[in-house]
Amino acid sequence: MQRAKSLVMPLAILMYWQLIASSGLVSSYLLPAPETVWTAAKSLYASGILSHSILVSLSRVFQGFGISCVLAFALALLVNGSRTVEQLLSAPLALLRMIPPLAMTPLLILWFGIGSTTQLAIIILASIFPVFLNTRDGLRRVDPSHQELARSLQLGRLRYFRWIVLPGAVPSIITGVRVGFGYSWRALIGAELIAASAGLGYLIIDSQEMMRTDDVMVGILTIGMIGWLLDTLFDQLLCRKLSRRFPEICRS
């Protein structure tokens, strides 16, 4: 029943889209009909363009986000481990966090050219701060009763971190990873619109230059569907693996 309800809005949007497209009120160049977009999708898939674009974008986002997570975790541990380091990095990190990643694109193109390095840098800039901030806050959010238990057991620093700090930080870390991945996916597509020669973003901008609005719609819808699918799979995997110990990470 709940799944059926979740389909109501997409079906309603599809119906209104078809009605507007078939009414003649809007040019088919500006708003192609759903069946036209579906035909374009089949053509792009048959030619291999769509599947290649998807693979290129997914490869970039997983590489960039993986690097981002490693850097964010290391930075959170470093900041939490030293008050001096936190004070030194606080202002530069706050400044960098306020700069939209796409605003860095012209400079990154000058440094690295139009290629994967530029896209990876944009992904890292977009996703590192949600992961870093949530991880940092999670590592600091230790239950006082657990701290008292650690003192009574005389745990060393490594065991204290492994048994007390890290388990308590898991929900915050997961939240940061989930949010950060969404940021990385959106930033990648934006970067591919500006500085790429392949990928879903490049497919959209290339189709727009060729005045193929139906192909543009295919690219846009593919981006949304892949993002939704990855988020859903991520959520289901987390709930399956961690719901017993951390029920708060599962969405209602």
C-alpha positions in Angstrom: 0.0 0.0 0.0 2.8 2.4 0.9 4.6 1.6 -2.4 1.5 2.3 -4.3 1.1 5.7 -2.6 4.7 6.5 -3.5 3.9 6.1 -7.2 0.9 8.5 -7.2 2.9 11.7 -7.6 5.3 10.4 -10.3 2.3 9.1 -12.3 0.5 12.4 -11.8 3.5 14.3 -13.1 3.8 12.0 -16.1 0.1 12.5 -16.9 0.3 16.3 -16.7 3.5 16.3 -18.7 1.7 14.2 -21.4 -1.3 16.5 -21.4 0.7 19.7 -21.7 2.9 18.2 -24.5 -0.1 17.0 -26.5 -2.1 20.2 -26.0 0.1 22.2 -28.4 0.4 25.0 -25.9 4.2 24.4 -25.6 6.5 23.7 -28.5 7.8 20.2 -28.7 11.3 21.6 -28.9 10.8 23.2 -25.4 8.9 20.2 -23.9 9.1 16.9 -25.8 6.4 14.4 -25.0 7.1 11.4 -22.7 7.1 9.0 -25.6 9.6 11.1 -27.5 11.9 11.1 -24.5 11.5 7.3 -24.2 12.3 6.8 -27.8 15.4 9.0 -27.4 16.4 7.0 -24.3 16.2 3.7 -26.3 18.2 5.2 -29.1 21.0 6.5 -26.7 21.1 3.2 -25.0 21.3 1.2 -28.2 24.1 3.4 -29.5 26.0 2.8 -26.2 26.2 6.6 -25.5 23.9 6.5 -22.4 25.5 3.4 -20.8 29.0 4.9 -21.4 28.0 8.2 -19.9 26.5 6.5 -16.8 29.6 4.4 -16.3 31.9 7.4 -16.6 29.9 9.5 -14.1 29.6 6.6 -11.6 33.3 5.9 -11.8 34.2 9.5 -11.2 31.8 9.9 -8.3 32.9 6.7 -6.5 36.5 7.6 -6.9 36.1 11.2 -5.7 33.8 10.4 -2.9 36.1 7.6 -1.7 39.0 10.0 -1.5 36.8 12.6 0.2 35.8 10.1 2.9 39.4 9.1 3.7 40.4 12.8 3.9 37.4 13.7 6.0 37.9 10.9 8.5 41.6 11.7 8.8 40.9 15.4 9.3 38.2 14.7 11.9 40.6 12.5 13.9 43.4 15.1 13.6 41.1 17.9 14.8 39.7 15.9 17.6 43.1 14.7 18.7 44.7 18.1 19.1 43.3 21.4 20.2 46.2 23.2 18.6 45.5 21.7 15.2 41.8 22.6 15.5 42.7 26.2 16.2 45.1 26.3 13.3 42.7 24.8 10.8 39.5 26.3 12.0 39.6 29.6 9.9 41.0 28.0 6.7 38.4 25.2 6.8 35.5 27.7 7.5 36.7 29.9 4.6 37.0 26.9 2.2 33.6 25.6 3.3 31.9 28.8 2.3 33.2 28.7 -1.3 30.8 26.8 -3.7 32.9 24.0 -5.4 31.7 25.1 -8.9 33.2 28.5 -8.3 36.6 26.8 -8.1 36.1 25.3 -11.6 37.9 28.0 -13.7 40.9 27.8 -11.4 40.9 24.0 -11.3 40.7 23.9 -15.1 43.8 26.2 -15.3 45.6 23.9 -12.9 44.5 20.5 -14.1 42.8 21.0 -17.5 39.5 19.6 -18.6 39.7 16.0 -17.4 39.0 13.7 -14.5 41.4 15.4 -12.1 39.2 18.6 -12.2 36.0 16.6 -11.6 37.6 14.6 -8.8 38.7 17.8 -7.1 35.2 19.3 -7.4 33.7 16.2 -5.9 36.1 16.2 -3.0 35.4 19.9 -2.3 31.7 19.3 -2.4 31.5 16.3 -0.2 34.4 16.5 2.3 32.7 19.0 4.7 29.5 17.1 5.4 31.5 14.0 6.1 34.1 15.8 8.2 31.7 17.9 10.3 29.4 15.0 11.1 32.3 12.7 11.9 33.9 15.4 14.1 30.7 16.0 16.0 30.0 12.3 16.3 33.5 11.6 17.8 32.9 14.3 20.4 29.4 13.1 21.3 30.4 10.5 23.9 27.8 9.4 26.5 29.1 10.6 30.0 28.2 7.2 31.5 30.4 5.5 28.8 33.2 7.9 29.8 32.8 6.9 33.4 32.8 3.2 32.4 36.0 3.7 30.4 37.7 5.3 33.4 36.6 2.6 35.8 37.9 -0.1 33.4 41.1 1.9 32.8 41.0 1.6 29.1 43.9 2.8 27.0 43.4 5.4 24.3 43.2 3.0 21.5 40.7 0.7 23.3 38.7 3.8 24.5 38.4 5.0 20.9 37.5 1.6 19.5 35.0 0.5 22.1 33.5 3.8 23.3 34.1 6.7 20.9 33.7 5.0 17.5 30.5 3.1 18.2 28.8 6.2 19.5 29.9 8.2 16.4 28.5 5.7 13.9 25.1 7.4 13.4 26.7 10.8 12.8 29.3 9.3 10.5 26.6 7.5 8.5 24.6 10.8 8.2 27.6 12.6 7.0 28.4 9.9 4.4 24.8 9.9 3.1 24.6 13.7 2.8 28.1 13.9 1.4 27.4 11.4 -1.3 24.4 13.4 -2.5 26.5 16.5 -2.6 29.2 14.7 -4.6 26.7 13.4 -7.2 25.2 16.9 -7.8 28.7 18.5 -7.9 29.9 16.0 -10.4 27.1 16.6 -12.8 27.7 20.4 -12.5 31.3 19.9 -13.2 30.6 17.7 -16.2 28.5 20.5 -17.6 31.5 22.8 -17.6 34.7 20.8 -17.7 34.3 17.3 -19.2 34.4 15.4 -22.4 32.2 12.5 -21.2 29.6 11.7 -18.6 26.0 12.5 -18.0 26.6 16.2 -17.5 28.5 16.3 -20.8 25.7 14.4 -22.5 23.3 17.1 -21.4 25.3 20.0 -22.5 26.3 18.4 -25.8 22.6 17.6 -26.5 21.6 21.1 -25.7 24.2 22.5 -28.2 22.8 20.0 -30.8 19.3 21.3 -30.0 18.2 17.8 -28.9 15.9 18.6 -26.1 14.7 15.0 -25.9 18.3 13.8 -25.2 18.6 16.6 -22.6 15.5 15.3 -20.8 17.0 11.7 -21.0 20.2 12.9 -19.3 18.3 14.9 -16.6 15.9 12.0 -15.8 18.8 9.5 -15.7 20.7 11.7 -13.2 17.7 11.8 -10.9 16.9 8.1 -11.2 20.5 7.0 -10.5 20.8 9.4 -7.6 17.5 8.1 -6.1 18.5 4.5 -6.7 21.9 4.9 -5.1 20.4 6.6 -2.0 17.8 3.9 -1.7 20.3 1.1 -1.9 22.6 2.8 0.5 19.7 3.3 3.0 18.5 -0.3 2.7 22.0 -1.7 3.1 22.6 0.3 6.2 19.3 -0.6 7.7 19.9 -4.3 7.0 23.4 -4.3 8.5 23.2 -1.8 11.4 19.5 -1.4 12.3 19.7 -3.6 15.4 22.5 -1.7 17.0 21.7 1.8 15.6 18.0 2.0 14.8 18.1 5.7 14.5 20.0 5.5 11.2 17.0 3.9 9.5 14.4 6.2 8.0 10.9 5.7 9.1 
